[in-house]
Amino acid sequence: MKAYEKLLVENKKWAGDKVKEDPHYFDRLEHLQTPEFLWIGCSDSRVPANEITGTQPGEIFVHRNVANLVINNDVNLLSVLDYAVNHLKVKHVIVCGHYGCGGIKSALTNHDFKAVLNMWLRSIKDVYRIHRSELDSITNEDKKTDRLVELNVQEQIFNLAKTSIVQRAWKNEQRPHLHGWVYGLKDGLIKPVCEMNAGTHIDPLYEYDDL
Ligand code: CO
């Protein structure tokens, strides 16, 4: 059996098990998508949103990219955010990074990863620049990377708050609340690192006054 064929075999087994447990499982799911959470996580295969939060299909709307970035002209991310906030009406948006993130480690090097990856990793270097004095003072390389993982999550929370999508929902519906988390590959535990409740004021430069 080829490696990819195993996935299809396992899928059949999984679907069969689900129906055995609950004959109406798929009927219900098909007609129900009311997740309370949008998850913006890293593409890393070791950080599956549902597994690590003990949630089921239907409970979390998920977007993942390298190093869980919120880039203000990323049409993919903004479409997911718009749909989650304005149509699914999620109450919480979670940005979840993880310690040992390859994207963050790569951004800390001066290696040329070629065109597209250089472009993507650039914004992580920008996060470093914003927090340069704190990060420069950490001499242990692993600790420095871990702290950049946390600060990166925090910056992505700010980036969410800078969007008119979030600001309009804050003004009209007092949601969503924003949560910055970091997952530990070593112990499987999630550490909350920052939080922003709906309506929090940010740097006025980024606040729209005619939403
Ligand atoms: Co990662």
Residues whose N, C-alpha, C, O or C-beta is under 5 A from the ligand:
A	BS01	CO	C42 D44 A67 C101 G102 G103
